[in-house]
């Protein structure tokens, strides 16, 4: 299953800044003639946003509390969901696409609310989509390997970017990611079709002392 990178252009969602989680209103889905997945995708996306915005990631795990940092936490949690849905059937594939569309519609709207013009939005959305696929590929490859060397390197390169997390923070982030992959991977696919997904609470980061 491959999620097609076709991005819609309008949805009043908010997720990158310090604003409340998304609420549905006039959501436009670019790939679907029907809106049968609109409510389900909204519930799943809301769960992704709520988990990605937990304060502990930015205070304890050392993720930069910036637009870039928040983007990467959303990408990480979206990847966890998509990793599970890829094992499903055509309905799960459609649902993946609906969540993907909604995520990028949200990013589009956020950029516009930040004052970015049409041309700038198009360029940034394209860059974000490329970043998403690059990260998804790196995470998928790293998760299949024994040991955490490649996964930790991918998280440091993407989630932390220009920041300098401690070894304890990197280890905690790596453990968290693997734990969530296993936790969500064990959930029944039928639950996702109802808009239900659960994430485990993040663990405490070990002290460096």
C-alpha positions in Angstrom: 0.0 0.0 0.0 1.3 3.4 -1.0 -0.2 6.7 0.2 -0.6 9.0 -2.8 0.9 12.4 -2.3 -2.0 14.5 -3.6 -2.6 17.4 -1.3 -5.8 19.2 -0.8 -5.9 23.0 -0.3 -8.4 23.9 2.3 -9.2 22.8 5.8 -9.5 25.0 8.9 -7.3 22.8 11.0 -4.7 23.9 13.5 -1.8 21.8 14.6 1.7 23.3 14.2 1.3 26.2 16.6 0.3 26.2 20.3 -3.4 26.1 19.4 -6.2 23.7 20.2 -6.4 20.3 18.4 -8.3 20.3 15.0 -12.0 20.5 14.7 -13.9 19.6 11.5 -15.4 22.3 9.4 -15.6 22.5 5.6 -12.9 19.9 5.2 -12.1 19.3 1.5 -10.9 15.8 0.5 -9.2 15.9 -2.9 -9.3 12.2 -3.7 -12.7 11.0 -2.7 -16.1 11.4 -4.4 -17.7 10.5 -1.1 -17.0 11.6 2.4 -17.4 8.3 4.0 -14.0 8.5 5.7 -14.2 12.2 6.7 -15.3 11.6 10.3 -13.1 8.6 10.8 -10.0 10.3 9.4 -10.8 13.3 11.6 -10.9 11.2 14.7 -7.6 9.4 13.9 -5.9 12.7 13.0 -7.1 14.3 16.2 -5.5 11.4 18.1 -2.2 11.9 16.3 -2.2 15.6 17.0 -3.1 15.2 20.7 -0.3 12.7 21.2 2.2 14.7 19.2 1.5 17.8 21.2 2.1 16.2 24.7 4.3 18.7 26.6 6.7 16.0 27.8 8.2 15.6 24.2 9.3 19.3 24.3 10.2 19.5 28.0 11.6 16.1 28.7 12.6 14.5 25.4 14.2 17.7 24.1 12.2 18.0 20.9 12.5 21.6 19.7 9.2 23.4 20.5 9.1 25.0 17.1 7.1 24.6 13.9 9.7 22.1 12.6 9.8 20.2 15.8 6.0 19.9 16.0 5.9 18.9 12.3 8.3 16.1 12.9 6.3 14.8 15.9 3.2 14.7 13.8 5.0 12.9 11.0 6.4 10.4 13.5 2.9 9.6 14.9 1.3 9.5 11.5 3.9 7.0 10.4 3.0 4.8 13.4 -0.6 4.8 12.3 0.2 4.2 8.6 2.6 1.4 9.4 -0.3 -0.5 10.9 -2.8 0.4 8.2 -0.5 -0.9 5.5 -1.2 -4.4 6.6 -4.9 -4.0 5.9 -7.2 -4.2 2.9 -8.5 -1.7 0.4 -10.6 0.0 3.0 -7.6 0.6 5.2 -5.7 1.9 2.2 -8.5 4.5 1.6 -8.5 5.4 5.2 -4.7 6.0 5.2 -5.2 8.3 2.2 -8.0 10.2 3.9 -5.8 10.8 7.0 -2.9 11.8 4.8 -5.0 14.3 2.8 -6.4 15.8 6.0 -2.9 16.1 7.5 -1.6 18.1 4.5 -4.8 20.1 4.2 -4.2 21.1 7.8 -0.6 22.1 7.0 -1.8 24.1 4.0 -4.3 26.0 6.1 -1.7 26.7 8.9 0.7 28.2 6.4 -2.0 30.4 5.1 -2.9 31.6 8.6 0.8 32.3 9.2 0.6 34.7 6.2 2.3 32.6 3.5 1.1 33.4 0.0 -0.2 30.9 -2.6 3.1 30.4 -4.3 4.9 30.0 -1.0 2.4 27.6 0.3 2.6 25.4 -2.8 6.4 25.2 -2.4 6.4 24.5 1.3 3.7 21.9 1.0 5.7 20.1 -1.7 8.8 20.3 0.6 6.7 18.9 3.5 5.4 16.0 1.4 8.9 15.2 0.3 10.1 15.4 3.9 7.3 13.1 5.0 8.2 10.4 2.5 11.9 10.7 3.2 11.3 10.3 6.9 8.8 7.5 6.4 11.3 5.6 4.3 14.1 6.1 6.8 12.0 5.0 9.7 10.6 1.9 7.9 14.1 0.7 7.0 15.6 1.4 10.4 12.7 -0.3 12.2 13.4 -3.6 10.3 17.1 -3.7 11.4 18.4 -5.3 14.5 19.6 -2.8 17.1 18.8 0.8 17.4 21.8 2.5 15.7 20.0 3.4 12.5 16.7 4.3 14.1 18.4 6.6 16.7 20.4 8.2 13.9 17.2 8.8 11.9 15.4 10.4 14.9 18.4 12.6 15.6 18.6 13.7 12.0 14.9 14.4 11.6 13.2 15.1 14.9 16.1 16.9 16.5 17.7 18.5 13.4 19.9 21.4 14.6 19.4 20.7 18.3 21.6 18.6 20.5 19.7 16.1 22.5 21.3 14.2 25.3 22.1 10.5 25.0 19.3 9.8 27.4 16.8 11.8 25.4 17.8 10.0 22.2 17.5 6.6 23.9 14.1 7.6 25.3 12.8 8.7 21.9 14.0 5.5 20.2 12.4 3.3 22.9 9.2 5.3 22.6 9.0 4.9 18.9 9.6 1.2 18.9 7.1 0.8 21.8 4.4 2.7 19.9 5.0 0.7 16.7 4.4 -2.5 18.6 1.5 -1.1 20.6 -0.4 0.3 17.6 0.7 -2.7 15.5 -1.2 -5.0 17.9 -4.5 -3.1 17.6 -7.4 -4.5 15.6 -7.8 -2.9 12.2 -11.5 -2.7 12.7 -11.0 -0.2 15.4 -9.2 2.2 13.0 -12.3 2.0 10.7 -14.2 3.4 13.7 -11.7 6.1 14.2 -10.1 4.5 17.3 -6.4 4.4 17.9 -4.6 4.5 21.2 -1.0 5.5 22.0 0.9 4.6 25.1 1.9 7.5 27.4 5.6 8.5 26.9 8.0 7.1 29.4 10.1 9.2 31.7 13.5 10.3 30.4 16.4 8.9 32.5 18.5 11.5 34.3 21.9 12.2 32.9 23.4 12.4 36.4 
